[in-house]
Amino acid sequence: MVLVIVVVAAALLAGLAANRFLRPRLLSEDDDTGMAVKDLVGPLLTLTVLLLAFVMVTATGSYGKAEVAARGEARAVDQITEAAEYAPAAQKTRIQADTVCYARAVRTQEWPAMADGDGSPAPSVWSTDLRNSFRPLQGEPAFGMLVAADNKRSEERQERLTQATPSVPSAIFYFLLATLTITVVALGTCIPRRNNRGQVITLVVITALLATTLCIIRDVDRPFGGIVDVQPTAIAEAERQATRDFLAHHSAADLPCNDQGIRRNT
C-alpha cells in the first residue's frame, strides 16, 4: 500500500512538473488550453462505475452466503429432529424439545440482533443442552447422525453470524461516497450554462442511478438488517416441523422454553 501511494504521488508530481517546465520547451507555440475538465470527467466516471460494480459483487456475495448459511442451519436442525427418532424415548424427547427451543431462540432472539451485526447467547443455551443430551447415546446408532448434524448446524450458524457483519469496510464505503461526490460535481461543472435542460435531466438521472447503486451496496452488505434482508423463513419452518413432532407425544407445556426460546423457570 505504501508503495502504491509513493508511486502515484511521484507520478502526480512528475506530471505537474512536466506541465510547468517541460511543456513550453516541447511546444513551439503558446498553448494555454490543454485538457478541459470535461476531458477528465470520462475516466473519473469510468473509475466510479468500476469501483461500484466491484463492491456490488462483493456485497452481493456476502448476501448470498448469508442466505445459504441460514438455509443450511435450518436443514441441520431438521436433521437433528429426524435423527432423534432413532434414540431412546427419554433422549428423543429432550433432543426434540431442545431443537424447538433452539429454533425459537434463533428466530426471535438472534435474528433481530443480527440487524446490528451482533449475535445472541440464547441459542447457545440450547446447543449446549443438545450436546449434553448426546452423551448417553454414545455407542448407539443415532449418535453419529446426531453429532454430524449438530456439527453442521454449528458451522452454518457461525457462517450466518459472520455474514451479519458488513463485508465492505467503512473506509471503502466512504471512499466510494467521496468518489461519487467528486464525479457528480465534475459532471455538473461541465454542462453548459444555458440551454442545458437535457444535460441537467441526464445529470439528475446519472446521479440517481449512482446513488441508488451505493444505497443497494449498503443494504445488501447487511443481509439481516436492510430493506432486502434474509428472512428467518427456513428456521421458522424447521421450528414448525420440530414442534409438530414434539407435540405428537407431548403437550406444549412440556417444552422447557417459552415462545421466545427463553428457558422457563423451574
N, C-alpha and C positions, 0 to 999 in steps of 0.2 A: 504493500500500500504506500509506504514512504517513497519507494522508487517511482511509482506512478505519479505521485504528487510532484516530486522533484523534476521528473522528465517533462510533465505537462507545463509546469511553471517555467522551466527553462525554454520550452518551445514558445510559450506566450511572450516571454521577454525577448527572445530572438526575433520573433515576428514583428514586435513593436519596434525593436532597434533597426531591423532591416527596412521597415516602412519609413522610419525617420531619417536614417543616414545613407542607406544603400540605394533606395529607390530613385532619388534625384540623380545619381550617377548613371543609373541604367537607362533612364528615360531622358531623351534629348529635349522633349517638350514639357511644358508645365502641365501637370495633371493633378488636379485637386478633387476630382470626382471619386475615384476609387470604387470600392464596393458599397452600394447603398445598403441601408438597413434591411430593405426587403430581400436583398440577395442573401442575407444571413439568416432570415427567418425560416427559409425552407429546411436547411439542415437542423435548425433548432426544433422545428415542428416534427421532423422525422425522428429525432432523438427522443422527444417526449412520447411519441406514439410507440416507439420500440420499447422504451422503458415501461410504459403502461402495459403493453402486451406481455412482456416478460414477467412482471409482477403479478399480472392477472393469472397467468398459467400457474405460478407458484401458489397463489391464494386458492385457486380452484382445486388444485391438487390436494391441499390441506382439507378443504371441504369434503372432497371425495373420500379421503382416508377416514375422516370422522364418521361419515355415513356408513362406510364399510365396517368400521370397528363397532359401531352401535348395533348393527345387524348381527355381526359375529358374536358379540356378547350375548345378545338375546337367544341366538341359536344354542350357545353353550349352556345357558340357563335351562333351556328346554330339554337339552340332552341330559342334564343332571336330574331333572324331574323324571324323565323316562327311565333312566338307568336305576333310579331309586326303586322302581317296581321289582327289581331283582334282589333287593335287600330284604332282610327280615323285617317283620311288621314294625317293631319299635324304631329301628333306624330309618325305615321308609317314611314313617310319619314325621320324624324330626327333620329329615332332609327335605321333604316336600314343603314342610312349613317354612324352613329356612329359605328356600328358593322363592316362595311367595313374598316373604318379608324383604329379601334382598332386592327383588324386582320393584317392590313398592318404594324402598329407600332410594333406589336409583332414580325412579320416575319422579318422586315428589321432593326429595331432598337434594340429590346431586345434580339433577338436570338444571334446576334454576340457578344453582351455584356456578355451573359452567358458563353461564352467560357472562360472568366477570372473570373467566379463566381460572376459577377455583374448583376444588372438589368438595366432598363431604365425607366425614368419618362414619356416617350412618351405614352405608353399605358394607364397610369393613367389619362392622359388628357381626353381620350375618355371614360373611365369607369366612370369618374366623370360626364361627359356630359350625359352619358346614365342614370345615376341615376336621374339627374335633369329632363330628359325628361319623367321619370316615374311619377313624382309628379302630373301632370294634369290628370293622369289616375286613381287616387285613387277612388275606388268605381266601376270602370269598370271591366268587366270580365277578360280582358287581364292583369290587374295589378298584380294579384297574380302569374300568369305564368311568367311574365317578371321578377318580383322580385326574384322568386325561381331560375330561370335560371341564373340571374346575380349573385346571391349568390354562386351558383355552379361554375360559371366562376371565381369568386374571390378566392374561395377555391383552385381550381385547379391551378390557376396562382401562388398562394402563395406556393403550394407544388412544382410546377415546379422550382420556384426560390430557394426554399430550397434545392432541389436536385442538383442544379447547383453548390452548394458549396461542396467541397470534403467531403465525409463521413469518410474517413480514415485520421486521423490526421498525420501531417508531422512527428511527433516523431515516430509513429508506422512504417511509411514507411521507415524512415532511420534506424530504429532498424532492420527491415526485410533486408534492404540492408547490414547492418553490419553483420547480422547472415549469410546471403548468402555468403558474402565475406569470413568469417571465415571458413565456411563449405567447400568452394571451395579450400581455401588454405590448409586446413587439408586433403582433398582428394588428392590434389597434393603432399602433403608430404608423403603420404602412398604408392604411387605407386612405383614399382621397378625402380631402376636407369638404368637398362639395359633390353633389350628385352621387352620393355614396350609399343610397338606400339598400341596393342589392348587396354591397360589401358588408354593411352593418348587419343585415339579416344573416348573411353567411357566417360572420364572426360570432354572432349570438348562437347559431346552431352548432358551430365547432366548439365553442366554449361549453355549451350544454352537454355535448357528447363527451368531451374530455372530462368534465366534472362528474358526469354520470358514471363513467368508467372508473374514476377514482373512488367514488362512493360504493360502487359494486365491489371493488377490491377490498375496501374497508369492511364491507358487510360479510362477504363470503370468507374473509380471513378470520371471522369469529363465528364458527359454524353453529354455535349453540346460543348466540345472543343477538343475531342480526335479524333483518326482515326476512331474508331467505335462510332460515335456520333448519337444522336437523331436528325433527320432532321425535319424541320418545315412543313412536308407534310400535316399533319392533319389541321393545322391552315391555310395553303395555300388553301386547299380545301374549308374550311369554308369561307374564303375570296372570293373565286371564286363564291360560291353559293350566298353569300350576295350581291356581286357586280351584279350578274345576276338579282336578284330580284329587286335591286335598279334601274338598267338600263332599266328594263321593262317599267318604267313610267317616267324616268328622264334621263338626259344626264350626262356624266362623269364630265362635268364642274360644275354640281350642287353639287358634293361631296365637303365637307368642308376641305379636305386634299389632299395632293399630293400622288404620288406613294409610298413614304416612310412613309406615315402616319403622316406627319407633317402638322399642321393646316395652311391653306392658309392665306395670308394676306388679310384682308377685310377692 
